[in-house]
Amino acid sequence: MHIELAWWDLDENDPDTAALTSILTRQVRDEWEQVPNLMVKLWLVSGDSPRWGALMIWESDKPERLKLPSNISAKMIGRQPDHRIAFDVLHETRRAR
């Protein structure tokens, strides 16, 4: 299992988080639900500072970039994420329900 975290540090020249939130249409979510090996994608916003990003949990290898849906956040912001970090998961613990 792999985790990828990507985010932008937004400034006054970037779209605000409300505008970015508006791009999360059903169509966008449906496109990501079809991506092989993607267990979950969480879109993230920080209330303390203007940050926007996503956390993706991959069951196994991430498909090559050309097979992924378009990065509409990067298109709207006008650049790739300021930060992109990947981790391998060593152990998983789940809360009992």
PyMOL commands that set and color helices and strands:
alter all, ss='L'
color gray80, all
select helices_A, chain A and resi 17-21+26-33+65-67+72-77
alter helices_A, ss='H'
color red, helices_A
select strands_A, chain A and resi 2-9+38-46+51-58+83-88
alter strands_A, ss='S'
color yellow, strands_A
deselect
rebuild
show_as cartoon
